[in-house]
Amino acid sequence: MIKVTRLNGTAIVINADLIEFVEEIPDTIVSLTTGKKIMVKENSEEIIDRVTRYKRSTLVGFQSVPIREV
């Protein structure tokens, strides 16, 4: 799960495993495998970093890999 911010400033948590793709056109849109689309303030790079952090924290053996600070 990753925390993102809707355009109205509301923080929400989305399931990182359901993210199908992320677009910037110009606002960032996160498309989920469920068909739902969420417009967020974070850019695609921030979302990628958050998903990477989440995945590394949940997978055994990846704790030793350095995490890039945002």
N, CA, C and O atoms as a Tripos MOL2 file, in Angstrom:
@<TRIPOS>MOLECULE
protein
  280   279    70     0     0
PROTEIN
NO_CHARGES

@<TRIPOS>ATOM
      1 N           0.8440   -1.1740    0.0000 N.3       1 MET1
      2 CA          0.0000    0.0000    0.0000 C.3       1 MET1
      3 C           0.8920    1.2400    0.0000 C.2       1 MET1
      4 O           1.8960    1.2970    0.7100 O.2       1 MET1
      5 N           0.5140    2.2220   -0.8000 N.am      2 ILE2
      6 CA          1.2680    3.4760   -0.8300 C.3       2 ILE2
      7 C           0.3110    4.6450   -0.6030 C.2       2 ILE2
      8 O          -0.8540    4.6030   -1.0010 O.2       2 ILE2
      9 N           0.8280    5.6790    0.0410 N.am      3 LYS3
     10 CA          0.0340    6.8740    0.2970 C.3       3 LYS3
     11 C           0.2750    7.8730   -0.8270 C.2       3 LYS3
     12 O           1.4180    8.1410   -1.1980 O.2       3 LYS3
     13 N          -0.8190    8.4240   -1.3690 N.am      4 VAL4
     14 CA         -0.7590    9.4600   -2.4000 C.3       4 VAL4
     15 C          -1.7420   10.5610   -2.0190 C.2       4 VAL4
     16 O          -2.5360   10.4030   -1.0920 O.2       4 VAL4
     17 N          -1.6830   11.6740   -2.7410 N.am      5 THR5
     18 CA         -2.5280   12.8190   -2.4340 C.3       5 THR5
     19 C          -3.4000   13.1570   -3.6340 C.2       5 THR5
     20 O          -2.8920   13.4080   -4.7270 O.2       5 THR5
     21 N          -4.7050   13.1640   -3.4290 N.am      6 ARG6
     22 CA         -5.6200   13.5880   -4.4970 C.3       6 ARG6
     23 C          -5.3900   15.0720   -4.7860 C.2       6 ARG6
     24 O          -4.7680   15.7740   -3.9880 O.2       6 ARG6
     25 N          -5.8870   15.5430   -5.9140 N.am      7 LEU7
     26 CA         -5.7020   16.9460   -6.2870 C.3       7 LEU7
     27 C          -6.3490   17.9010   -5.2840 C.2       7 LEU7
     28 O          -5.9250   19.0500   -5.1660 O.2       7 LEU7
     29 N          -7.3700   17.4370   -4.5620 N.am      8 ASN8
     30 CA         -8.0270   18.3030   -3.5670 C.3       8 ASN8
     31 C          -7.3050   18.3210   -2.2220 C.2       8 ASN8
     32 O          -7.7660   18.9600   -1.2770 O.2       8 ASN8
     33 N          -6.1580   17.6110   -2.1340 N.am      9 GLY9
     34 CA         -5.3580   17.6050   -0.9180 C.3       9 GLY9
     35 C          -5.6310   16.4390    0.0150 C.2       9 GLY9
     36 O          -4.9390   16.2830    1.0210 O.2       9 GLY9
     37 N          -6.6140   15.6260   -0.2950 N.am     10 THR10
     38 CA         -6.9510   14.4700    0.5360 C.3      10 THR10
     39 C          -5.9290   13.3560    0.3340 C.2      10 THR10
     40 O          -5.6380   12.9640   -0.7960 O.2      10 THR10
     41 N          -5.3880   12.8530    1.4410 N.am     11 ALA11
     42 CA         -4.4490   11.7290    1.3680 C.3      11 ALA11
     43 C          -5.2410   10.4310    1.2930 C.2      11 ALA11
     44 O          -6.2150   10.2440    2.0230 O.2      11 ALA11
     45 N          -4.8170    9.5350    0.4060 N.am     12 ILE12
     46 CA         -5.4380    8.2140    0.3080 C.3      12 ILE12
     47 C          -4.3300    7.1730    0.1980 C.2      12 ILE12
     48 O          -3.1920    7.4900   -0.1480 O.2      12 ILE12
     49 N          -4.6790    5.9420    0.4950 N.am     13 VAL13
     50 CA         -3.7380    4.8350    0.3870 C.3      13 VAL13
     51 C          -4.2710    3.8900   -0.6780 C.2      13 VAL13
     52 O          -5.4310    3.4800   -0.6330 O.2      13 VAL13
     53 N          -3.4120    3.5450   -1.6430 N.am     14 ILE14
     54 CA         -3.8450    2.6340   -2.7010 C.3      14 ILE14
     55 C          -2.9830    1.3770   -2.6850 C.2      14 ILE14
     56 O          -1.8380    1.3940   -2.2350 O.2      14 ILE14
     57 N          -3.5480    0.3090   -3.1780 N.am     15 ASN15
     58 CA         -2.8640   -0.9740   -3.2440 C.3      15 ASN15
     59 C          -1.8690   -0.9300   -4.4020 C.2      15 ASN15
     60 O          -2.2690   -0.8550   -5.5640 O.2      15 ASN15
     61 N          -0.5870   -0.9760   -4.0900 N.am     16 ALA16
     62 CA          0.4600   -0.8850   -5.1120 C.3      16 ALA16
     63 C           0.3920   -2.0390   -6.1040 C.2      16 ALA16
     64 O           0.8250   -1.8990   -7.2470 O.2      16 ALA16
     65 N          -0.1480   -3.1760   -5.6780 N.am     17 ASP17
     66 CA         -0.2500   -4.3310   -6.5660 C.3      17 ASP17
     67 C          -1.3320   -4.1590   -7.6260 C.2      17 ASP17
     68 O          -1.3510   -4.9010   -8.6080 O.2      17 ASP17
     69 N          -2.2270   -3.1990   -7.4460 N.am     18 LEU18
     70 CA         -3.2990   -2.9720   -8.4120 C.3      18 LEU18
     71 C          -2.9670   -1.9000   -9.4420 C.2      18 LEU18
     72 O          -3.7650   -1.6510  -10.3450 O.2      18 LEU18
     73 N          -1.8010   -1.2600   -9.3250 N.am     19 ILE19
     74 CA         -1.4320   -0.2150  -10.2850 C.3      19 ILE19
     75 C          -1.0730   -0.8690  -11.6130 C.2      19 ILE19
     76 O          -0.1790   -1.7120  -11.6890 O.2      19 ILE19
     77 N          -1.7920   -0.4610  -12.6600 N.am     20 GLU20
     78 CA         -1.5220   -0.9750  -14.0030 C.3      20 GLU20
     79 C          -0.5350   -0.0670  -14.7200 C.2      20 GLU20
     80 O           0.4530   -0.5380  -15.2840 O.2      20 GLU20
     81 N          -0.8050    1.2510  -14.7000 N.am     21 PHE21
     82 CA          0.1360    2.2130  -15.2650 C.3      21 PHE21
     83 C          -0.1300    3.5940  -14.6940 C.2      21 PHE21
     84 O          -1.1770    3.8540  -14.1000 O.2      21 PHE21
     85 N           0.8660    4.4930  -14.8930 N.am     22 VAL22
     86 CA          0.7950    5.8660  -14.4050 C.3      22 VAL22
     87 C           1.0690    6.7840  -15.5840 C.2      22 VAL22
     88 O           2.0260    6.5800  -16.3310 O.2      22 VAL22
     89 N           0.2160    7.8050  -15.7490 N.am     23 GLU23
     90 CA          0.3700    8.7690  -16.8420 C.3      23 GLU23
     91 C           0.4900   10.1810  -16.2710 C.2      23 GLU23
     92 O          -0.0570   10.4810  -15.2100 O.2      23 GLU23
     93 N           1.2080   11.0360  -16.9860 N.am     24 GLU24
     94 CA          1.2580   12.4660  -16.6600 C.3      24 GLU24
     95 C           0.7700   13.2200  -17.8870 C.2      24 GLU24
     96 O           1.5040   13.3520  -18.8660 O.2      24 GLU24
     97 N          -0.4830   13.7240  -17.8420 N.am     25 ILE25
     98 CA         -1.0720   14.3450  -19.0360 C.3      25 ILE25
     99 C          -1.9060   15.5880  -18.7320 C.2      25 ILE25
    100 O          -3.0880   15.4960  -19.0640 O.2      25 ILE25
    101 N          -1.5330   16.6880  -18.1860 N.am     26 PRO26
    102 CA         -0.3220   16.9490  -17.4330 C.3      26 PRO26
    103 C          -0.4390   16.4850  -15.9900 C.2      26 PRO26
    104 O           0.5770   16.2350  -15.3410 O.2      26 PRO26
    105 N          -1.6850   16.3610  -15.4660 N.am     27 ASP27
    106 CA         -1.8300   15.8310  -14.1030 C.3      27 ASP27
    107 C          -1.4970   14.3440  -14.1070 C.2      27 ASP27
    108 O          -1.6000   13.6780  -15.1380 O.2      27 ASP27
    109 N          -1.1060   13.8380  -12.9670 N.am     28 THR28
    110 CA         -0.7450   12.4290  -12.8550 C.3      28 THR28
    111 C          -2.0020   11.6030  -12.6200 C.2      28 THR28
    112 O          -2.7900   11.8850  -11.7170 O.2      28 THR28
    113 N          -2.1740   10.5810  -13.4500 N.am     29 ILE29
    114 CA         -3.3130    9.6760  -13.3320 C.3      29 ILE29
    115 C          -2.7860    8.2740  -13.0750 C.2      29 ILE29
    116 O          -1.9840    7.7460  -13.8450 O.2      29 ILE29
    117 N          -3.2480    7.6780  -11.9780 N.am     30 VAL30
    118 CA         -2.8930    6.3000  -11.6440 C.3      30 VAL30
    119 C          -4.0600    5.4270  -12.0910 C.2      30 VAL30
    120 O          -5.1820    5.5870  -11.6120 O.2      30 VAL30
    121 N          -3.7890    4.5040  -13.0110 N.am     31 SER31
    122 CA         -4.8190    3.5790  -13.4840 C.3      31 SER31
    123 C          -4.6310    2.2380  -12.7980 C.2      31 SER31
    124 O          -3.5360    1.6760  -12.7780 O.2      31 SER31
    125 N          -5.7240    1.7390  -12.2370 N.am     32 LEU32
    126 CA         -5.6820    0.4690  -11.5210 C.3      32 LEU32
    127 C          -6.2160   -0.6580  -12.4030 C.2      32 LEU32
    128 O          -6.9420   -0.4130  -13.3660 O.2      32 LEU32
    129 N          -5.8570   -1.8710  -12.0710 N.am     33 THR33
    130 CA         -6.3200   -3.0290  -12.8370 C.3      33 THR33
    131 C          -7.8280   -3.2090  -12.7260 C.2      33 THR33
    132 O          -8.4240   -3.9410  -13.5170 O.2      33 THR33
    133 N          -8.4470   -2.5550  -11.7600 N.am     34 THR34
    134 CA         -9.9000   -2.6170  -11.5810 C.3      34 THR34
    135 C         -10.6370   -1.7110  -12.5640 C.2      34 THR34
    136 O         -11.8620   -1.7680  -12.6720 O.2      34 THR34
    137 N          -9.8780   -0.8670  -13.2860 N.am     35 GLY35
    138 CA        -10.4780    0.0850  -14.2070 C.3      35 GLY35
    139 C         -10.6200    1.4780  -13.6100 C.2      35 GLY35
    140 O         -10.8980    2.4350  -14.3330 O.2      35 GLY35
    141 N         -10.4350    1.6020  -12.3120 N.am     36 LYS36
    142 CA        -10.5390    2.9010  -11.6480 C.3      36 LYS36
    143 C          -9.3110    3.7440  -11.9600 C.2      36 LYS36
    144 O          -8.1980    3.2260  -12.0540 O.2      36 LYS36
    145 N          -9.5250    5.0590  -12.1200 N.am     37 LYS37
    146 CA         -8.4400    6.0070  -12.3620 C.3      37 LYS37
    147 C          -8.4600    7.0430  -11.2460 C.2      37 LYS37
    148 O          -9.5190    7.5440  -10.8680 O.2      37 LYS37
    149 N          -7.2690    7.3610  -10.7200 N.am     38 ILE38
    150 CA         -7.1540    8.3060   -9.6170 C.3      38 ILE38
    151 C          -6.1710    9.3990  -10.0150 C.2      38 ILE38
    152 O          -5.0280    9.1120  -10.3700 O.2      38 ILE38
    153 N          -6.6220   10.6720   -9.9550 N.am     39 MET39
    154 CA         -5.7350   11.7990  -10.2310 C.3      39 MET39
    155 C          -5.0500   12.1890   -8.9320 C.2      39 MET39
    156 O          -5.7050   12.3810   -7.9080 O.2      39 MET39
    157 N          -3.7170   12.3060   -8.9810 N.am     40 VAL40
    158 CA         -2.9400   12.5910   -7.7740 C.3      40 VAL40
    159 C          -1.9460   13.7260   -8.0140 C.2      40 VAL40
    160 O          -1.6240   14.0560   -9.1550 O.2      40 VAL40
    161 N          -1.4650   14.3200   -6.9120 N.am     41 LYS41
    162 CA         -0.4890   15.4100   -6.9900 C.3      41 LYS41
    163 C           0.9180   14.9190   -7.2940 C.2      41 LYS41
    164 O           1.6920   15.6210   -7.9450 O.2      41 LYS41
    165 N           1.2610   13.7090   -6.8240 N.am     42 GLU42
    166 CA          2.6110   13.1820   -7.0030 C.3      42 GLU42
    167 C           2.8810   12.9230   -8.4860 C.2      42 GLU42
    168 O           1.9770   12.5650   -9.2410 O.2      42 GLU42
    169 N           4.1480   13.1110   -8.8920 N.am     43 ASN43
    170 CA          4.4960   12.7880  -10.2760 C.3      43 ASN43
    171 C           4.7940   11.2910  -10.3880 C.2      43 ASN43
    172 O           4.8630   10.5860   -9.3820 O.2      43 ASN43
    173 N           4.9680   10.8240  -11.6080 N.am     44 SER44
    174 CA          5.1570    9.3850  -11.8190 C.3      44 SER44
    175 C           6.4190    8.8650  -11.1370 C.2      44 SER44
    176 O           6.4330    7.7350  -10.6480 O.2      44 SER44
    177 N           7.4700    9.6670  -11.1000 N.am     45 GLU45
    178 CA          8.7180    9.2370  -10.4550 C.3      45 GLU45
    179 C           8.5090    9.0070   -8.9540 C.2      45 GLU45
    180 O           9.0290    8.0410   -8.3950 O.2      45 GLU45
    181 N           7.7540    9.8890   -8.3080 N.am     46 GLU46
    182 CA          7.4670    9.7200   -6.8790 C.3      46 GLU46
    183 C           6.6580    8.4440   -6.6340 C.2      46 GLU46
    184 O           6.9020    7.7260   -5.6640 O.2      46 GLU46
    185 N           5.7140    8.1730   -7.5020 N.am     47 ILE47
    186 CA          4.8970    6.9680   -7.3520 C.3      47 ILE47
    187 C           5.7520    5.7240   -7.5490 C.2      47 ILE47
    188 O           5.6210    4.7580   -6.7980 O.2      47 ILE47
    189 N           6.6210    5.7390   -8.5470 N.am     48 ILE48
    190 CA          7.5290    4.6080   -8.7750 C.3      48 ILE48
    191 C           8.3950    4.3780   -7.5420 C.2      48 ILE48
    192 O           8.5650    3.2380   -7.1090 O.2      48 ILE48
    193 N           8.9440    5.4480   -6.9730 N.am     49 ASP49
    194 CA          9.7770    5.3260   -5.7690 C.3      49 ASP49
    195 C           8.9920    4.7280   -4.6030 C.2      49 ASP49
    196 O           9.5050    3.8760   -3.8790 O.2      49 ASP49
    197 N           7.7590    5.1710   -4.4240 N.am     50 ARG50
    198 CA          6.9500    4.6620   -3.3120 C.3      50 ARG50
    199 C           6.5980    3.1870   -3.5010 C.2      50 ARG50
    200 O           6.6210    2.4080   -2.5480 O.2      50 ARG50
    201 N           6.2720    2.8150   -4.7380 N.am     51 VAL51
    202 CA          5.9700    1.4060   -5.0170 C.3      51 VAL51
    203 C           7.2190    0.5580   -4.7970 C.2      51 VAL51
    204 O           7.1430   -0.5280   -4.2210 O.2      51 VAL51
    205 N           8.3710    1.0550   -5.2560 N.am     52 THR52
    206 CA          9.6270    0.3230   -5.0840 C.3      52 THR52
    207 C           9.9410    0.1320   -3.6070 C.2      52 THR52
    208 O          10.3220   -0.9630   -3.1920 O.2      52 THR52
    209 N           9.7860    1.1870   -2.8080 N.am     53 ARG53
    210 CA         10.0150    1.0900   -1.3580 C.3      53 ARG53
    211 C           9.0840    0.0590   -0.7260 C.2      53 ARG53
    212 O           9.5060   -0.7720    0.0790 O.2      53 ARG53
    213 N           7.8170    0.1290   -1.1070 N.am     54 TYR54
    214 CA          6.8350   -0.7990   -0.5520 C.3      54 TYR54
    215 C           7.1930   -2.2400   -0.9110 C.2      54 TYR54
    216 O           7.1980   -3.1170   -0.0470 O.2      54 TYR54
    217 N           7.4920   -2.4800   -2.1800 N.am     55 LYS55
    218 CA          7.8170   -3.8410   -2.6300 C.3      55 LYS55
    219 C           9.0720   -4.3540   -1.9270 C.2      55 LYS55
    220 O           9.1150   -5.5050   -1.4930 O.2      55 LYS55
    221 N          10.0840   -3.5090   -1.8140 N.am     56 ARG56
    222 CA         11.3200   -3.9300   -1.1420 C.3      56 ARG56
    223 C          11.0790   -4.2500    0.3260 C.2      56 ARG56
    224 O          11.6960   -5.1610    0.8780 O.2      56 ARG56
    225 N          10.1920   -3.5090    0.9470 N.am     57 SER57
    226 CA          9.9300   -3.7470    2.3730 C.3      57 SER57
    227 C           9.1490   -5.0340    2.6110 C.2      57 SER57
    228 O           9.1500   -5.5630    3.7220 O.2      57 SER57
    229 N           8.4880   -5.5380    1.5830 N.am     58 THR58
    230 CA          7.6740   -6.7390    1.7530 C.3      58 THR58
    231 C           8.3280   -8.0030    1.2110 C.2      58 THR58
    232 O           7.8560   -9.1060    1.4860 O.2      58 THR58
    233 N           9.4070   -7.8590    0.4460 N.am     59 LEU59
    234 CA         10.0610   -9.0240   -0.1460 C.3      59 LEU59
    235 C          11.2970   -9.4120    0.6510 C.2      59 LEU59
    236 O          12.1550   -8.5720    0.9200 O.2      59 LEU59
    237 N          11.3880  -10.6570    1.0210 N.am     60 VAL60
    238 CA         12.5390  -11.1690    1.7650 C.3      60 VAL60
    239 C          13.7680  -11.1250    0.8620 C.2      60 VAL60
    240 O          13.6990  -11.4800   -0.3150 O.2      60 VAL60
    241 N          14.8930  -10.6850    1.4260 N.am     61 GLY61
    242 CA         16.1390  -10.6560    0.6720 C.3      61 GLY61
    243 C          16.4560   -9.3170    0.0450 C.2      61 GLY61
    244 O          17.5800   -9.1060   -0.4130 O.2      61 GLY61
    245 N          15.4900   -8.3970    0.0110 N.am     62 PHE62
    246 CA         15.7350   -7.1020   -0.5980 C.3      62 PHE62
    247 C          16.0260   -6.0110    0.4250 C.2      62 PHE62
    248 O          16.2590   -4.8620    0.0490 O.2      62 PHE62
    249 N          16.0150   -6.3500    1.7100 N.am     63 GLN63
    250 CA         16.2800   -5.3470    2.7330 C.3      63 GLN63
    251 C          17.6950   -4.7880    2.6320 C.2      63 GLN63
    252 O          17.9400   -3.6630    3.0680 O.2      63 GLN63
    253 N          18.6300   -5.5480    2.0660 N.am     64 SER64
    254 CA         20.0100   -5.0840    1.9730 C.3      64 SER64
    255 C          20.2430   -4.1640    0.7780 C.2      64 SER64
    256 O          21.3090   -3.5570    0.6740 O.2      64 SER64
    257 N          19.2740   -4.0470   -0.1210 N.am     65 VAL65
    258 CA         19.4100   -3.1800   -1.2890 C.3      65 VAL65
    259 C          19.1250   -1.7500   -0.8480 C.2      65 VAL65
    260 O          18.0920   -1.4950   -0.2280 O.2      65 VAL65
    261 N          20.0290   -0.8020   -1.1580 N.am     66 PRO66
    262 CA         19.8080    0.5810   -0.7190 C.3      66 PRO66
    263 C          18.5630    1.1860   -1.3590 C.2      66 PRO66
    264 O          18.2590    0.9260   -2.5230 O.2      66 PRO66
    265 N          17.8540    1.9920   -0.5860 N.am     67 ILE67
    266 CA         16.6660    2.6770   -1.0740 C.3      67 ILE67
    267 C          17.0200    4.1320   -1.3100 C.2      67 ILE67
    268 O          17.5700    4.7950   -0.4310 O.2      67 ILE67
    269 N          16.7050    4.6250   -2.4910 N.am     68 ARG68
    270 CA         16.9830    6.0110   -2.8330 C.3      68 ARG68
    271 C          16.0440    6.9210   -2.0530 C.2      68 ARG68
    272 O          14.8320    6.7050   -2.0460 O.2      68 ARG68
    273 N          16.5920    7.9290   -1.4010 N.am     69 GLU69
    274 CA         15.7930    8.8830   -0.6400 C.3      69 GLU69
    275 C          15.0830    9.8310   -1.5870 C.2      69 GLU69
    276 O          15.6430   10.2470   -2.6010 O.2      69 GLU69
    277 N          13.8420   10.1710   -1.2490 N.am     70 VAL70
    278 CA         13.0400   11.0880   -2.0650 C.3      70 VAL70
    279 C          13.1340   12.4720   -1.4920 C.2      70 VAL70
    280 O          12.5320   13.4030   -2.0270 O.2      70 VAL70
@<TRIPOS>BOND
     1     1     2 1
     2     2     3 1
     3     3     4 2
     4     3     5 am
     5     5     6 1
     6     6     7 1
     7     7     8 2
     8     7     9 am
     9     9    10 1
    10    10    11 1
    11    11    12 2
    12    11    13 am
    13    13    14 1
    14    14    15 1
    15    15    16 2
    16    15    17 am
    17    17    18 1
    18    18    19 1
    19    19    20 2
    20    19    21 am
    21    21    22 1
    22    22    23 1
    23    23    24 2
    24    23    25 am
    25    25    26 1
    26    26    27 1
    27    27    28 2
    28    27    29 am
    29    29    30 1
    30    30    31 1
    31    31    32 2
    32    31    33 am
    33    33    34 1
    34    34    35 1
    35    35    36 2
    36    35    37 am
    37    37    38 1
    38    38    39 1
    39    39    40 2
    40    39    41 am
    41    41    42 1
    42    42    43 1
    43    43    44 2
    44    43    45 am
    45    45    46 1
    46    46    47 1
    47    47    48 2
    48    47    49 am
    49    49    50 1
    50    50    51 1
    51    51    52 2
    52    51    53 am
    53    53    54 1
    54    54    55 1
    55    55    56 2
    56    55    57 am
    57    57    58 1
    58    58    59 1
    59    59    60 2
    60    59    61 am
    61    61    62 1
    62    62    63 1
    63    63    64 2
    64    63    65 am
    65    65    66 1
    66    66    67 1
    67    67    68 2
    68    67    69 am
    69    69    70 1
    70    70    71 1
    71    71    72 2
    72    71    73 am
    73    73    74 1
    74    74    75 1
    75    75    76 2
    76    75    77 am
    77    77    78 1
    78    78    79 1
    79    79    80 2
    80    79    81 am
    81    81    82 1
    82    82    83 1
    83    83    84 2
    84    83    85 am
    85    85    86 1
    86    86    87 1
    87    87    88 2
    88    87    89 am
    89    89    90 1
    90    90    91 1
    91    91    92 2
    92    91    93 am
    93    93    94 1
    94    94    95 1
    95    95    96 2
    96    95    97 am
    97    97    98 1
    98    98    99 1
    99    99   100 2
   100    99   101 am
   101   101   102 1
   102   102   103 1
   103   103   104 2
   104   103   105 am
   105   105   106 1
   106   106   107 1
   107   107   108 2
   108   107   109 am
   109   109   110 1
   110   110   111 1
   111   111   112 2
   112   111   113 am
   113   113   114 1
   114   114   115 1
   115   115   116 2
   116   115   117 am
   117   117   118 1
   118   118   119 1
   119   119   120 2
   120   119   121 am
   121   121   122 1
   122   122   123 1
   123   123   124 2
   124   123   125 am
   125   125   126 1
   126   126   127 1
   127   127   128 2
   128   127   129 am
   129   129   130 1
   130   130   131 1
   131   131   132 2
   132   131   133 am
   133   133   134 1
   134   134   135 1
   135   135   136 2
   136   135   137 am
   137   137   138 1
   138   138   139 1
   139   139   140 2
   140   139   141 am
   141   141   142 1
   142   142   143 1
   143   143   144 2
   144   143   145 am
   145   145   146 1
   146   146   147 1
   147   147   148 2
   148   147   149 am
   149   149   150 1
   150   150   151 1
   151   151   152 2
   152   151   153 am
   153   153   154 1
   154   154   155 1
   155   155   156 2
   156   155   157 am
   157   157   158 1
   158   158   159 1
   159   159   160 2
   160   159   161 am
   161   161   162 1
   162   162   163 1
   163   163   164 2
   164   163   165 am
   165   165   166 1
   166   166   167 1
   167   167   168 2
   168   167   169 am
   169   169   170 1
   170   170   171 1
   171   171   172 2
   172   171   173 am
   173   173   174 1
   174   174   175 1
   175   175   176 2
   176   175   177 am
   177   177   178 1
   178   178   179 1
   179   179   180 2
   180   179   181 am
   181   181   182 1
   182   182   183 1
   183   183   184 2
   184   183   185 am
   185   185   186 1
   186   186   187 1
   187   187   188 2
   188   187   189 am
   189   189   190 1
   190   190   191 1
   191   191   192 2
   192   191   193 am
   193   193   194 1
   194   194   195 1
   195   195   196 2
   196   195   197 am
   197   197   198 1
   198   198   199 1
   199   199   200 2
   200   199   201 am
   201   201   202 1
   202   202   203 1
   203   203   204 2
   204   203   205 am
   205   205   206 1
   206   206   207 1
   207   207   208 2
   208   207   209 am
   209   209   210 1
   210   210   211 1
   211   211   212 2
   212   211   213 am
   213   213   214 1
   214   214   215 1
   215   215   216 2
   216   215   217 am
   217   217   218 1
   218   218   219 1
   219   219   220 2
   220   219   221 am
   221   221   222 1
   222   222   223 1
   223   223   224 2
   224   223   225 am
   225   225   226 1
   226   226   227 1
   227   227   228 2
   228   227   229 am
   229   229   230 1
   230   230   231 1
   231   231   232 2
   232   231   233 am
   233   233   234 1
   234   234   235 1
   235   235   236 2
   236   235   237 am
   237   237   238 1
   238   238   239 1
   239   239   240 2
   240   239   241 am
   241   241   242 1
   242   242   243 1
   243   243   244 2
   244   243   245 am
   245   245   246 1
   246   246   247 1
   247   247   248 2
   248   247   249 am
   249   249   250 1
   250   250   251 1
   251   251   252 2
   252   251   253 am
   253   253   254 1
   254   254   255 1
   255   255   256 2
   256   255   257 am
   257   257   258 1
   258   258   259 1
   259   259   260 2
   260   259   261 am
   261   261   262 1
   262   262   263 1
   263   263   264 2
   264   263   265 am
   265   265   266 1
   266   266   267 1
   267   267   268 2
   268   267   269 am
   269   269   270 1
   270   270   271 1
   271   271   272 2
   272   271   273 am
   273   273   274 1
   274   274   275 1
   275   275   276 2
   276   275   277 am
   277   277   278 1
   278   278   279 1
   279   279   280 2
@<TRIPOS>SUBSTRUCTURE
     1 MET1         2 RESIDUE 1 A MET
     2 ILE2         6 RESIDUE 1 A ILE
     3 LYS3        10 RESIDUE 1 A LYS
     4 VAL4        14 RESIDUE 1 A VAL
     5 THR5        18 RESIDUE 1 A THR
     6 ARG6        22 RESIDUE 1 A ARG
     7 LEU7        26 RESIDUE 1 A LEU
     8 ASN8        30 RESIDUE 1 A ASN
     9 GLY9        34 RESIDUE 1 A GLY
    10 THR10       38 RESIDUE 1 A THR
    11 ALA11       42 RESIDUE 1 A ALA
    12 ILE12       46 RESIDUE 1 A ILE
    13 VAL13       50 RESIDUE 1 A VAL
    14 ILE14       54 RESIDUE 1 A ILE
    15 ASN15       58 RESIDUE 1 A ASN
    16 ALA16       62 RESIDUE 1 A ALA
    17 ASP17       66 RESIDUE 1 A ASP
    18 LEU18       70 RESIDUE 1 A LEU
    19 ILE19       74 RESIDUE 1 A ILE
    20 GLU20       78 RESIDUE 1 A GLU
    21 PHE21       82 RESIDUE 1 A PHE
    22 VAL22       86 RESIDUE 1 A VAL
    23 GLU23       90 RESIDUE 1 A GLU
    24 GLU24       94 RESIDUE 1 A GLU
    25 ILE25       98 RESIDUE 1 A ILE
    26 PRO26      102 RESIDUE 1 A PRO
    27 ASP27      106 RESIDUE 1 A ASP
    28 THR28      110 RESIDUE 1 A THR
    29 ILE29      114 RESIDUE 1 A ILE
    30 VAL30      118 RESIDUE 1 A VAL
    31 SER31      122 RESIDUE 1 A SER
    32 LEU32      126 RESIDUE 1 A LEU
    33 THR33      130 RESIDUE 1 A THR
    34 THR34      134 RESIDUE 1 A THR
    35 GLY35      138 RESIDUE 1 A GLY
    36 LYS36      142 RESIDUE 1 A LYS
    37 LYS37      146 RESIDUE 1 A LYS
    38 ILE38      150 RESIDUE 1 A ILE
    39 MET39      154 RESIDUE 1 A MET
    40 VAL40      158 RESIDUE 1 A VAL
    41 LYS41      162 RESIDUE 1 A LYS
    42 GLU42      166 RESIDUE 1 A GLU
    43 ASN43      170 RESIDUE 1 A ASN
    44 SER44      174 RESIDUE 1 A SER
    45 GLU45      178 RESIDUE 1 A GLU
    46 GLU46      182 RESIDUE 1 A GLU
    47 ILE47      186 RESIDUE 1 A ILE
    48 ILE48      190 RESIDUE 1 A ILE
    49 ASP49      194 RESIDUE 1 A ASP
    50 ARG50      198 RESIDUE 1 A ARG
    51 VAL51      202 RESIDUE 1 A VAL
    52 THR52      206 RESIDUE 1 A THR
    53 ARG53      210 RESIDUE 1 A ARG
    54 TYR54      214 RESIDUE 1 A TYR
    55 LYS55      218 RESIDUE 1 A LYS
    56 ARG56      222 RESIDUE 1 A ARG
    57 SER57      226 RESIDUE 1 A SER
    58 THR58      230 RESIDUE 1 A THR
    59 LEU59      234 RESIDUE 1 A LEU
    60 VAL60      238 RESIDUE 1 A VAL
    61 GLY61      242 RESIDUE 1 A GLY
    62 PHE62      246 RESIDUE 1 A PHE
    63 GLN63      250 RESIDUE 1 A GLN
    64 SER64      254 RESIDUE 1 A SER
    65 VAL65      258 RESIDUE 1 A VAL
    66 PRO66      262 RESIDUE 1 A PRO
    67 ILE67      266 RESIDUE 1 A ILE
    68 ARG68      270 RESIDUE 1 A ARG
    69 GLU69      274 RESIDUE 1 A GLU
    70 VAL70      278 RESIDUE 1 A VAL
